Amino acid sequence: MTLFSETDARRLLERMLAFSRADSCEARLTGRHGGNIRYARNTVTTSGRVANATLSVVSTFGQRTGTASINEFDDESLERVVRRAEELARLAPENPEFMPFLGPQTYLETSPWAEATATITPEFRARAAAAGIAGATSSGLAAAGFLQDNASTRALMNTNRLFAYSKSTGVNFSVTARTADGTGSGWVGRSYNDVSKLDVAAASEIALQKAIASQNPVALEPGQYTAILEPDASAPLIRNMLFNMDARRADEGRSFLSMPGGGTKLGERVLGDGVTISSDPTNPEVPTTAWASDGRPLTPVTWVDNGVVTSLFYSRFWAQQQGVVATVPPSNIIMSGGPDSLQDLIRGTDRGVLVTRTWYIRTVDPQTLLYTGLTRDGTFWVEGGEIRHAIKNFRFNESPVAILNNVDALGRPVRTGGSLIPPMRVRNFTFSSLSDAV
């Protein structure tokens, strides 16, 4: 058994904690099963299924902690892992930032579990791969795709009477299509909690059409252009920005949210008007579990409201030092947008570059969140409200802070990688050099 009901998880953790002789003890039980199928050049290459369950124990003596894990759950094994954690705790140095385990918490009701995803079969994966391959074969293209699904349960219990339980599912699909002459490439990715929302054939068709349209690209001089960013292009940059909104880094002067001479930009306008970013574990499009890894409740949080930074996230230790509530890091990323589609943004563009995907993003300057990366799998020149032709890929040097200050228009948010991100049109996007990558 790799997935645990709430009742079974509670019983197992109670058995484990009964062996503890430490000042305090906390245990985390995780169970997971899932599968995958991969194809390349229109042929299935691998498929598999994995199932596993793990119990991790943290024991404390004063400010010393020790951790041990096991995947056997008989009484002898449970006692052995507890003793190992206690042994390591006695050997560990004191942690000056030690925080005691939480007591009982109240959690929101969330719905990240879909039975259809939890019961995906090898036959389902095979049919999905066949649907992706069929479109590529009929179009004379070569496709490489990967479908991965999982179902998991998590439970947390400690000697301070905290108990938390959750279960979730997810399915991810991505496919790259290439033309026979090697000059055209298209990509698409989809992720859902509920597999019934996934249409492999329709998603694959987008990648195929991008590959065909991106053949024989024309070189465009590097420089600053109006850019239309599909959600898959901007999401990695926005995600990097959100997870850099740590209060301690800002307070210590190590963040893009630090003020010269001290203080932070909390309450200051940092991004453009109309840019609002939040998290909400109960959002039906991107639901998450209701608690963070340390047991803190996840609740709706607005991080940026019309360009103004309204929240930072805190570790429990740093929140205690600052005398504030310990806001948890983002559970998901939800960026507000408008009613327009991607095609509407293209139609409203006089001259610009359509970027469908970014990749190989690396940090240039962590203080300003300047990143470098590459476009790929379909980059296009837009003129007079229409896509005119494919262009060669670029290396770009940009900061999500600058991008979100130069937003010209926002479209309707769509799910990408567990986030809701709108397509956007931005001014003065810096393409620094050409790339020969397809």
N, C-alpha and C positions, 0 to 999 in steps of 0.2 A: 504493500500500500504506500503510495507516494503523496496522495492528496488526503487531507485530514478534515473531517467535519469539525465544527466548533466544539462539540461535546468531546470528541476523541482527542482533539488537541489539548483541551483543558485538562483532561484526565492524565495524559502523558506528561504534561508540564508539572502538574501537581506531584506526580510520582517522582519526577526528577528533583524538584525543589525540596522534597522531604529528605533528601540525602545531604543537603547543604549544612556545613558547620561554619560557614563564613559569616562575617558581619552582615553581609547582604549578598543576594544572588539574583541573577536575571538569566532567563533562557529564551532563546528564539528558535522556533520550529518552522522550517520551510519545507514545502513539498512541491514537486513540479513534474509534469509530464508534457511531452510535446513531440513534434516531428517536423520533418523538412523534406523537400525535394528540390533538386537542382538540375538544370539543363543548360547545355551549351552547344552552339552550332546545330540547334534544332534537334538535339538528342539528349535524353535524360542520362545524366552521368552518375548521380548519387541520390540516395534516399535513405532515411533513417528515422529512428524513434529513440527518445531518451526519457528515462524516468529516474528521479532521485529524491531523496529526503535527507535533510541534515538538521541536527540539533546542535546549536552553539550555546555555550554556557559562559557567563561572566561572573566571577566571584571577586569579592572585595574584602580587604582587611584595612580599615582606615582609608587612606588615600592610595592604597596599592590595589591593582586589579590584575587578574589573570583570565585568559580566555582559552577554551578548548572546545573542539567539535567532534561529533561522532555521527555515524549513520546506522547504528544498531540500537534498538530500543528495549532490550530486555533489562531487568533490574540490575544485573551485574554490570552491564555496559553503562547504564545511566550512572551508577555509583562511581565507576571508574573515571568517567569524564568529569564528574564533579570534583573528585579528588585531584585530578590533573589540573583543573582550573585553580583550585585552592593552592596547590603546590606552586604554580607559576605566580600567583598573586603574592605569596610570601617572599618570593625572590625578586619581584619587580620593585623598581624605585618608586617613591611617592610621586604622584601626579599633582603638581601645584594647581592645576585647573580641574581637579576632580569634582564631579557633581554627583550627588546621591541619585539613586534611581527614582523615577517618578512614582507617585501613588496613583490611585484610580482616576481615570479620565473619562470624559464624555465625548463620544464620537458622532459625527454626522452619518446619515444613511447614504451610501453611495452604491453605484451599480456597474462596476467594471467587469462583471461576470456575464458571459453568454454561453448558455448550454450548447448551442450549435458549434461554437469554437472548441469547447472542452471535449466534444465527441467527434472531432474530425478524424477520418479514417485514412489509411494508405490509399484506398480507392479514390477518395476525394482529392487527395494531393495529385494522384496520377491524372485524373480528369482535368484538374487545373493546369497542369503542365501541358497536357495535350491541347487544351484550348489556346494556350500561348504559342505553342509550336505550330499549330495549324495555320494561324494567321500569318506567321512569318514565312512558312513554306509557300503558301499561296501567293505571297507578295514577292517572292524571290529574295528574301532577306534572311540573314542569320540572326537568331535570337539566343540570348543567354539570360536565364531567369532563375529566381530563387524564391521559394515560398517556405515560410517558417511559422509554426503555430505553437502556442503553449497555454497551459492552464496551471495555475499555482495557488497554493494556500500559504498563509503566513500567520503565525501566532506568537505573541509575546507575553511573558508572565514573569513577575518578580516577587521577592519577599516583602515588598511594600504594598502588595495586594493589587498591583496593576495587572490587568488582562486585556489584550487586544487581539482581534481576529479579523482576517480578511481573506477574500478569494478573488482572483481576477483572471481574465483571459486576454489573449492578443494574437493577432495574425498579421504578418508582414509579407508583402509581395513586391518584388522589383524585377524589372526586365530591361535589358539593353538590346537594341536592334541595330545591326550594321548592314550597310549596303554592300553589294558584291565588289564594287570598285574600291571600297575602303575609305571613301571620302565622306560618307554620311553616317551619322550616329544619332539615335534617339533613346531616351531613358524615361521611365516612369516608375514611381513608387507609391504604394498604398499601404496604409496601416489602419486597423480597426480592432476594437474589442470584440465586435460581433461579425463573424465571417459572412453572415448573410448579406452584409453590405458590400462585399468584395465581388466585383465582376472582372475576372481575369481577362476574358476576351476583350472587353471594352478598354481596360487599362492597357493591354498589349497593343491595341490598335493605335492608341495615342503615340506610343513609342515608335511604332512602324511608320506612322505618318511624319513624325519628326525626323526620322532617319532619312526618308525619301526627300523631304524638303531641305535637309541640310547638306545635300550632295554639292560638290564643286563650290566650296565657299570662296568668297572674294575677300582679299585682305583689306582691312580698314585701318587707317592710321590711328595709333594709340592716342588717347587724350581724354578729355572730359566730355561726356555725352549724357543726354537724358537717357535713363535706363528704365525699362519695364521689367520688373523682377517677378517671376512666378514664385509662388510660395516656397517651392523646393529650393529656389535660389537664395532667398533671404532668410529662411528659417534657421540655418546654422549660425548665421551672424547674430540674429536676434536672441537665439538661445544662449550664445556665448555672453551677450550683454546681460541678460537676466541673471545668469548664474555668477556674474561678477558683482551683483548688488549686495555684497556681504557687508554688514555694518562695521565689523571690526577692521576690515581692510580700509574702509572709508575713514573711520575714526583715526586710524594710524597713519593716514596720508599715503596709502598704497593703492588707491583706487581712482577710477575716472570720476568718482563721486566725492573725492576729497577736495576741500577748499584750500587755496594757497594760504599758508600761515595758520592752518588749523580749522577744524570744523568740517561739516559735510554739506552736500547739496540737497539734503532732505528738505523738502518744501520749496525747492528752487525749480525753475523751468529749465530743463536740460534737453528735452526733445521738442519737436515741432508741435504746433497746435493740432489738435485732432488725433494725436497719438495717445491711445489709452491701452494699457497692457495689464492684464490681471491673471489670477489663478483661481480655479474653482473645482474642487474634486467632485462636485455633484453635477457638473456640466454634462448633459446627455450625449454630446458629441465626442467629448474627450474625458470620460469619467476615470477617476483614479481611486485607489484605496483611501480610507479615511484617516490614516495615521502614518506619521513619519517613522523612520527606522528606530528612533529613540523613544517612540511611544507618544510623542506629542500629537495632538489632534491637528489635522489639516482642515483649514477653513477657507472660505473665499477671501482673497486679498487683492486689492488694487495696488499695483506697484507704480504705475505711471498714469496720471489722470490729465488728459489734454496737455501732455508735455511736461507736467510737474511731477517730480518724484515724490510719492506719498508714503512709500514703505521701503524699508531695508529688511534683510533677514539676519537673524542673530542665532549664534549658538547659545545654549542655556548659560554657559559660563559668562560670555560677554554681555548678555542681557542682564545678568545679576550685577556685573561690574558697573553697568551703565544705569541700573535702576529702571529698566524698561521691560515690557512684555517680550518674551522670546519668540518672535515671529519665525515661522518655519520657512525654509527655502521653497521655491515654487513647486507645487505639485504637478502643474501643467502650465502651458503658456497660451493665453487667449488674447489675441490682439484684435481690437475693434476695427471695423472697416466700413465700407459703404455698400450700396445696392448693386454696383456695377460688376460685370463679369470681366475676365481677362480680355475678352474680345472688345468690350467697351473701352477699356483703357488703351488698347491698340488703336481703335478707331479715333480716339481723341488725341493721338500723338502725331505731331507734324514730322519730326525727325528724331530717331532714337534707336537704341539697341535693345532687343528683346533677349533677356537671359533666362533660359529655362532651367539651368542647374549650375550650382557652384560646387567645387570639391577641392580637396587638398588644402584646406584653410589652415593657416599657421599664424601665430602671434608675431607681430613686428614690434609693437610697443604696448605692453600691458597697462601702462598708466593712462593711455588715451584710447585703448581698445582698437588700435590700428592693426588690421589683419591683411594678409596677402593670400591670394588663392587664384584658382583658375575657373573659367567658364568651360563647359563641355556639353556634349550630347545635344547640340542644337542651339546655335546663337545666330540671331537674324537681324537684318537691317529693316527698320520700319520707316516708311516715308508716306506722307499724305494719308495717314490712317490705315495703311495696309502693309503687310509683310512683303517686302520686295524680293529679297534673296538672302541666302545664307552667307554669313561672314565667318572668317577664321576666328578661332577662339583667342581670348585675351587672358593675360595675367592682370589681376586688379589689386590695388592697394586702397582699402577703404575701412572706415570705422562704422559700425552700426549706429553710433551716436550721430555721426555726420549724415548717414543715410536717412535716419529718422528725423533729422532737422531739415532735410531737403525734399521731403515727401510732397509731391504735387497732386497725387490722387491715390485713393485706396479703394480696392474692390471688395468683393464679397469673400469673407474668410472661408478657408477650406481646411480640412484636416491634413496635416503632414507630420509624420513622426510623433504622433501623440500631442501635437499642438494645433491650435487654430490660428492660421496666418493668412492675411489677405494678399492678393496680388497688389503690387504697388508700382507707381511711377515716380521716379526720383530725379531731381536735377543734379547735374554736375557729378555724375558717378565717374570715378577715376579708373580708367583702363590704362595700365602703365606700360604694357608691352604686348606683343603678339605671341601666341603659342602655336606650335605645330601639332599639338594634340588634337585628336578628333573628338 
